[in-house]
């Protein structure tokens, strides 16, 4: 069974940086599409950034040029480098994954959180103060 564990969240000031990590177990990560979603209080969970099994990345417009998703399949780990953080980036950040063979494409900003086949981590909190 796929398990995902996030780390790296914290509190930073506006303009600062954080690097999130997501360690996958139970499956070889190279078989997984992986990505990051976030949910702020009172708002729906939204796709932020993703990277598919071929290494192609997708980003929400709100984070383009500031966030970078990457993966190290040898370490079964997904990363999210977040630079130039803004208060509106404050949210719980969740790692999500889906087996590549499942189908349906992997454009994370357009994927609904309720999509069948998604596996989730428990999340890591990111707080950005002004």
Legacy VTK file of the C-alpha trace (Angstrom):
# vtk DataFile Version 3.0
C-alpha trace
ASCII
DATASET POLYDATA
POINTS 130 float
0.000 0.000 0.000
1.304 3.418 -0.943
2.202 5.646 1.989
3.231 9.286 1.694
4.887 11.314 4.443
5.454 15.056 4.098
8.030 17.155 5.900
9.624 20.589 5.670
6.754 22.890 6.510
7.144 25.798 8.897
6.710 29.497 9.465
8.525 32.088 7.370
8.228 35.750 6.579
6.994 37.034 3.256
9.686 36.649 0.633
11.239 33.660 2.349
11.743 30.109 1.134
10.865 26.592 2.218
11.503 23.164 0.765
8.900 20.476 1.256
9.646 16.779 0.922
7.361 13.797 0.425
8.723 10.325 1.041
6.863 7.507 -0.656
6.854 3.904 0.458
5.027 0.752 -0.511
5.730 1.232 -4.187
8.611 2.273 -6.412
8.191 6.035 -6.798
9.136 5.918 -10.467
5.731 4.291 -11.075
3.881 7.219 -9.498
2.631 10.518 -10.755
3.214 12.814 -7.780
2.173 16.290 -6.793
1.345 18.891 -4.196
-2.024 20.236 -3.193
-2.834 22.813 -0.552
-5.818 23.772 1.520
-6.273 27.025 3.366
-8.929 27.413 6.097
-12.360 27.757 4.580
-11.165 26.937 1.089
-11.181 23.865 -1.111
-8.083 21.771 -1.614
-6.330 22.919 -4.788
-3.586 21.508 -6.963
-0.347 23.473 -6.774
2.347 21.567 -8.646
2.886 18.132 -10.081
5.432 15.955 -11.799
4.512 12.888 -13.769
6.358 9.609 -14.270
8.165 11.126 -17.283
9.342 14.148 -15.290
6.974 16.654 -16.861
5.830 19.356 -14.469
2.676 21.433 -14.173
2.020 24.425 -11.943
-0.889 26.527 -10.834
-0.712 30.063 -12.241
-0.462 31.444 -8.716
2.884 29.711 -8.093
4.532 29.719 -11.526
8.025 31.151 -11.376
8.156 30.777 -7.578
7.655 27.056 -6.893
9.594 24.159 -8.390
8.585 20.514 -8.143
11.232 17.832 -8.515
11.664 14.174 -7.713
14.469 11.800 -6.819
13.273 8.344 -7.752
16.339 6.745 -6.181
15.177 8.165 -2.849
11.462 7.671 -3.557
11.009 11.340 -2.735
9.142 14.312 -4.180
10.198 17.875 -3.422
8.634 21.312 -3.643
11.008 24.272 -3.532
9.008 27.349 -2.620
10.618 30.762 -3.091
9.289 34.307 -2.770
6.585 33.072 -0.436
3.520 35.247 0.105
0.977 35.311 2.927
-1.586 33.857 0.519
0.576 30.729 0.252
-0.345 29.929 3.854
-2.045 26.530 3.887
-1.719 22.875 4.751
0.276 21.280 1.963
-0.510 17.710 0.987
1.476 15.279 -1.088
-0.595 13.245 -3.531
0.252 10.366 -5.797
-1.377 8.150 -8.344
-0.002 5.153 -10.155
1.001 6.112 -13.662
-0.808 3.121 -15.097
-4.099 4.389 -13.682
-4.593 6.774 -16.610
-6.419 10.095 -16.789
-3.448 12.427 -17.197
-1.555 14.360 -14.553
-2.092 18.096 -14.857
-2.210 18.750 -11.131
-3.751 22.245 -11.168
-6.801 20.780 -12.941
-7.176 17.607 -10.871
-10.028 17.632 -8.355
-9.078 16.480 -4.877
-11.881 13.899 -5.012
-10.403 12.113 -8.026
-10.437 8.333 -7.797
-7.097 6.656 -7.269
-5.333 9.470 -5.435
-3.247 8.624 -2.387
-2.639 11.310 0.213
-0.168 12.179 2.895
-1.267 13.784 6.151
0.027 17.213 5.243
2.541 19.749 6.463
1.650 23.287 7.513
3.154 26.308 5.770
2.587 29.709 7.347
3.817 32.912 5.722
3.633 36.144 7.705
3.665 39.619 6.223
LINES 1 131
130 0 1 2 3 4 5 6 7 8 9 10 11 12 13 14 15 16 17 18 19 20 21 22 23 24 25 26 27 28 29 30 31 32 33 34 35 36 37 38 39 40 41 42 43 44 45 46 47 48 49 50 51 52 53 54 55 56 57 58 59 60 61 62 63 64 65 66 67 68 69 70 71 72 73 74 75 76 77 78 79 80 81 82 83 84 85 86 87 88 89 90 91 92 93 94 95 96 97 98 99 100 101 102 103 104 105 106 107 108 109 110 111 112 113 114 115 116 117 118 119 120 121 122 123 124 125 126 127 128 129
